Each structure stands twice: as C-alpha cells, then as structure tokens.
Amino acid sequence: MLTLTKKQIQFQAERHHQAEQNRQQITAITAAHPNMTIDDAYAIQSAWKAIKLKQGRTIVGHKIGLTSKVMQRMMNITESDFGFLLDDMFFDDASTIQTADFLDPRIEVELAFVLKKDLSGPNVTIFDVLNATDYVIPALELIAARSFRIDPNTGYKRTVRDTISDNAANGGIIMGGNPMKPDAIDLRWIGALLYKNGVIEDSGVAAAVLNHPANGIAWLAKKYATFGLSLKAGEVILAGSFTGALKVQKGDTIHADFKEMGSISCYFG
C-alpha cells in the first residue's frame, strides 16, 4: 500500500539521484515520513531507475540483499530486498575504483548468476534457477549509502525502507575468478576469505544465503512476478552476501579468495 503521493515519490527519487551526483549524503526518508511503507520504498526505487534510464543507462541485472538471517535480524525484517544493476555499475577484476565516487563505500562477498534463459512466474523453483543459469561467478558488491546510515546531526538510523529506496544500497559490482556451470560444484559450500590490505577481515559460505544461493534467485523471480516482471536471459543476478559489509577507504586493497572458484581483487584510489 502506498502512503506517499506520486509527487512525494518523485521528489525522493530525485533527492537520491542528486545525492549520488553531488557526492553528498542526505537525511533518510523515514525521518520525515515515518509511516511510509515498503511499497513506497520500491516506488521510489523504481522512480529513480526511470531517471537513470532516461539519461541513457541500461538495466543489465538485479541484486538481492538482506538474504542472511543475521542481516535480517539486524534490520528487524523477515524478507530479503532487491535492487537494479545498470551498465555503468560494473568494474573489471583488479580495477582501481575511485573512492570519492561513492558515499560510505563498503564491500560484500557474493556469487553472481548469469542467466541463459528467462525466469518468470510465481512458481519458480531452485531447479528452474539452476536450469536457467549459464554460469555462476564470484563477485564483490560495492555498497554505497546515498542517505545517512546514522545521521551525524540527529543520530537517526535509517531503516530497511530507506535502504530499499536507495536501490538496496547498490553502488557497483566486480566479477572475477573462475566461472562455473551451476552443476559443476556444490554451491552451498562455496567459501570465501575476504582480505583488506593483506589481513583477513571476514569469511563465509554461500549456504548463508537462504540455505542455497539459488534460492535467492528463485525468490526474486517470484517477487518480480507480482509486478508482472521477469528475469531475462543474459542478465547478471547478485544472489546476496555471505559476509558482512566491510568498510573501505582510499588506499585500501581488497582481495577475495573463493578457493576453487578463483579470486577477485580491487584497489580503492
């Protein structure tokens, strides 16, 4: 159910767009609209997507967030969220990323599914996802926060509704390592060691994502079906993080070791 007007939704989408363009964080929406709903948040996200598409960007994939029980408990929710991936969000393995281009940047470890078939409808299963997947590849998600996580002036902490409005906090994606067919390895047991400047900061296994990372893709396909949308062949789907969000700053080197699936690195300049 929507509680915000079309004008308010458009205004908040433009606020986020300007925050990203100007590299200046804004106050979370719920500070002014405490009763806004999840539907409002996705409407704002969609309006922001429309702004970007009008400027010439192209949708090349989607992301799923808040997939682990730990993160859901932290955010006091019981369901994951989602956002969109655009063509200008992708970085090559071993890239130098300009830290100043992102607000409060952080890194998460994930698996990316690249589809060879469309996925649609309310009854998509994990088996449908595996059959529709061309390959799975290690990925790092670059998280950014256009609205303050914690407002420095008031101490107000943003909610999941603010995060969803903020395109589920997506800033970029780095893919690398060894792409594998989905049946070539037990994806539940894909592990990763996350290093910052040569020191292990976090680790995890992909089963933390809804018991199997492909479950996240099935959830998203079913969720999209309620909007009359589908996941398309050729799209990249980030299945959700199985580490915490690691804060990064200028000068940091990030390295993620996925063992059999290879590794990814990037440098924040």
Buried (B, 14 or more C-beta within 10 A) or exposed (E): EEEBEEEBBBBBBBBBBEBBEEEEBBBBBBBEBEEBBBBBBBBBBBBBBEBBEEEEBEBBBBBBBBBBEEBBEEBEBEEBBBBBBBEEBBBEBEBEBEBEEBBBBBBBBBBBBBBEBBBBEEEBEBEBBBEBBBBBBBBBBBBBBBBBBEBEEEEBEBBBBBBBBBBBBBBBBBBBBBBBEBEEBEBBEBBBBBBBEEEEBBBBBBBBBBBBBBBBBBBBBBBBBEEEEBBBEEBBBBBBBBBBBBEBEEEBBBBBBBBEBBBBBBBBE
